[in-house]
Every structure is written in C-alpha cells, then in structure tokens.
Amino acid sequence: MSDKSIVMIPARMGSQRLAKKNLRELAGVSLIVRAIRKCKSVGCFDEIWVNSEHEDFGAIADSEDVYFHKRPNFLGNNQSTSEQYIAEFLEKHDCTNIFQVHSIAPLLTVDDILSFVEYMETSDYNCLLSTEEIQIECAFQDKPVNFNYDSKTNSQELEPIQRVSWSITGWRRDTFLKAVNSGQCATYSGKVGFYPISRLAAHVIKTEADLAFAQAVLPLIEKSSL
C-alpha cells in the first residue's frame, strides 16, 4: 500500500460540561462543521472521516461530502477512552498515518494543520502530540519543574513546559495497533514527538466561558489570515 494519510474528527453527542458541544455554533457555524471544512481546505488528506456514535453526525458528514464512521454506542459514553475508539476505527480503515483533529479546538487554523501534517509525514515519529509551550515558572505537587529556589531566572530564559493540547494529533497506524494488540498503551506508543502550536490553537472548548473566549478571538484570527 502506498502512503495514505487520513484525518478523523471525533464527535460524541453526550458531553457533561457543555451539552452537545460539537453542535454549538461559533460565528454561525457549528464546531463540527468548522473542523470538517478546515480539514477539507488543507487539501493534504486522502480521506476525511467524522467518527461518532450518533447518526446525527452522519447526516452532517454527508452534507459536507466527507465520510462517516459510526462507532459502537458503548464507545460514546463517558467511560470510554479515546484510545478505544481510535483503535476500533483503525481496525476498520487502512492507512499509513492517522491524524485526529478535534472540533473543540476551533482556533486551530488551516496553516496549523498543514504544518503539523507535513512535519509528521517527514519525521520518524510514531506519535506526534500538539503542545502549547508555557514559558513561565511551573510547579507540580509543590515542587519546581523548570526553575529552582537557588536563583531567580528571567522568564524568557526558562525551558518552556510543554502542555499537550490534543488539538491535533498524529499516529502511525501500524505502531498504534501493534501496541493495542500487545496490551500496551497505544496513545504514546513508539517514538513520541512534541509539536508546538500557539496558545490560541491549543484552546479547547469545554465550557461556556471557553466558547465565549473563542467567539471574541475568532475575528482577530480570521483577519490575520487575510
């Protein structure tokens, strides 16, 4: 099989903090439709799939002329993990690389997606995680992570903390499924890389406040892309 890259957009109907968040609108366009149209605009994917347990997303995928994968209902509940639904999807769809673009990261741009995909496809990473680099003093469980108490360092001289955003992620299909079949964690299987994206691209919608922030910032992003 020749190299084949596909993108999957997950969309679960049931969400606890923000009801039906994938269907919420931003500037008059739902988050799920925004994600689909961005992936189409990138122009580098062999196939675009919406992955959901709910048929309503199938109708949306059809209207946007992309594919729909209906996962089993149990993979749409609050107890299922992303690793489970990704594995179920990959077992049914052949490809070299699988990219996941989250609809709840609406400030991720077409250029962000394209540069991420190009980096993954030309690298030797089996997993590539999108990260926001936070260059400020950070601690974990009351202990410094990227600074120490012996001296005060200017923030711009600190090693940045890499916060995984999940806005966009890439995997090699074979490596992922090999880990699944051997009972290992597939999400971080093989050689893992970290790809920096902007703070805005890393912003994800989980609450009304998150959506309001995206609504306020969106015009600035769209203006800068003109």
Secondary structure, 3 states (H helix, E strand, C coil): CCCCEEEEEECCCCCCCCCCHHHCEECCEEHHHHHHHHHHHHCCCCEEEEEECCHHHHHHHHHCCCEEEECCHHHHCCCCCHHHHHHHHHCCCCCCEEEEECCCCCCCCHHHHHHHHHHHHHCCCCEEEEEEEECCCCEECCEECCCCCCCCCCHHHCCCEEEEEEEEEEEEHHHHHHHHHCCCCCCCCCCEEEEEECCCCCCCCCCHHHHHHHHHHHHHHHHHCC
